[in-house]
Amino acid sequence: AKEHDVSFSALAYHIRKGKTPAEALKYLLTCGRGYRKIKDHLGNSFPTYTKMTEYWGVNHTTFNKRCSSGWSLEEALTGNRNPKGKEV
């Protein structure tokens, strides 16, 4: 749980409900979004993507569009995009 940054209690809960440890971990890393922490490019943790975008002062819809367009996490959060082929 610690290695994958998921809640130990959430992992134990799913194991008690009949999942193997591997199944419980897979669930928490994919479907159980409420249990995992979202991290920005600096390593700051947030409970949701919405909280992360609020912290960075970017509209959540804008953030999603940027990510869908291939922007990195840092670019999507900061709005600083380095066009391909151009050095900073």
C-alpha positions as CSV (number, residue, x, y, z in Angstrom):
1,A,0.0,0.0,0.0
2,K,2.8,2.4,0.9
3,E,4.7,1.7,-2.3
4,H,1.7,2.5,-4.4
5,D,0.5,5.4,-2.2
6,V,-2.9,3.8,-1.5
7,S,-4.6,3.7,1.9
8,F,-3.8,0.6,3.9
9,S,-7.3,0.6,5.4
10,A,-8.8,0.7,1.9
11,L,-6.6,-2.2,0.8
12,A,-7.5,-4.2,3.9
13,Y,-11.2,-3.5,3.4
14,H,-11.1,-5.0,-0.1
15,I,-9.1,-8.0,1.0
16,R,-11.7,-8.7,3.8
17,K,-14.4,-8.5,1.1
18,G,-12.8,-11.3,-0.8
19,K,-10.4,-9.8,-3.2
20,T,-6.8,-11.0,-3.4
21,P,-4.2,-8.4,-2.4
22,A,-3.3,-8.0,-6.1
23,E,-7.0,-7.6,-7.1
24,A,-7.5,-5.1,-4.3
25,L,-4.5,-3.0,-5.3
26,K,-5.5,-3.1,-9.0
27,Y,-9.0,-1.9,-8.0
28,L,-7.7,0.9,-5.9
29,L,-5.2,2.1,-8.6
30,T,-7.8,2.1,-11.4
31,C,-11.4,2.1,-10.2
32,G,-11.2,3.3,-6.6
33,R,-10.2,6.8,-7.4
34,G,-11.5,8.1,-4.0
35,Y,-8.8,6.1,-2.2
36,R,-5.7,7.1,-4.1
37,K,-4.0,10.4,-3.9
38,I,-3.6,12.5,-7.0
39,K,-0.1,14.1,-7.3
40,D,1.0,17.1,-9.4
41,H,4.4,17.4,-11.1
42,L,6.0,18.7,-7.9
43,G,4.8,15.8,-5.8
44,N,2.0,17.6,-4.0
45,S,-0.9,15.3,-3.1
46,F,-4.6,16.0,-3.6
47,P,-7.7,14.0,-3.0
48,T,-9.1,14.8,-6.5
49,Y,-8.1,16.3,-9.8
50,T,-10.6,19.1,-9.1
51,K,-8.8,20.0,-5.9
52,M,-5.4,19.9,-7.8
53,T,-6.7,22.2,-10.6
54,E,-8.2,24.6,-8.0
55,Y,-4.8,24.8,-6.2
56,W,-3.1,25.6,-9.5
57,G,-5.8,28.1,-10.5
58,V,-6.8,26.4,-13.7
59,N,-10.3,25.5,-14.9
60,H,-10.9,21.8,-14.6
61,T,-12.4,21.6,-18.2
62,T,-9.3,23.5,-19.5
63,F,-7.1,21.1,-17.7
64,N,-8.9,18.1,-19.2
65,K,-8.7,19.6,-22.7
66,R,-5.0,20.2,-22.4
67,C,-4.3,16.7,-21.2
68,S,-6.4,15.3,-24.0
69,S,-4.3,17.4,-26.5
70,G,-1.1,15.7,-25.3
71,W,0.1,18.4,-22.8
72,S,2.2,17.1,-19.9
73,L,0.8,17.4,-16.4
74,E,3.1,20.3,-15.7
75,E,2.1,22.1,-18.9
76,A,-1.7,21.5,-18.3
77,L,-1.4,22.9,-14.7
78,T,0.8,25.9,-15.4
79,G,-0.3,26.8,-18.9
80,N,3.4,27.0,-19.9
81,R,3.7,25.0,-23.1
82,N,7.0,24.7,-25.1
83,P,6.0,24.3,-28.7
84,K,7.7,21.2,-30.3
85,G,11.1,21.9,-31.8
86,K,11.7,25.2,-29.9
87,E,14.0,25.4,-27.0
88,V,13.2,27.5,-23.9
